[in-house]
Amino acid sequence: GQHELAFETAKLCIEASSADVPALPSGYLHAAVALRKLNRGSEAVALLQEGAERLPESDAVHQLLSDSLKATEKASASGKLTTGKNKEPEQIAS
């Protein structure tokens, strides 16, 4: 769907960055939002952590990382964890 396409497009922008062409925050932001819409919150957090390391000056990346961590923690606390491709919540083993 549209969120999968948005994620793949943003991911290409991130992968195209190099030492000569630095990463832009928008690639990380768009990819993370798409992942969250796909119920892949843990992947969004991991991607934003990478973005925060590569772009320490980006307030937007840090803010979305904070928001995503809170959302993922809330899902974990309620006994549900967002997962990858199956898009269904997974029960956390006690």
Secondary structure, DSSP 8 states (H G I E B T S, - for coil): -HHHHHHHHHHHHHHH--SSS---HHHHHHHHHHHHHTT-HHHHHHHHHHHHHH-TT-HHHHHHHHHHHHHHHHHHHTTEE--STT-S-EE---
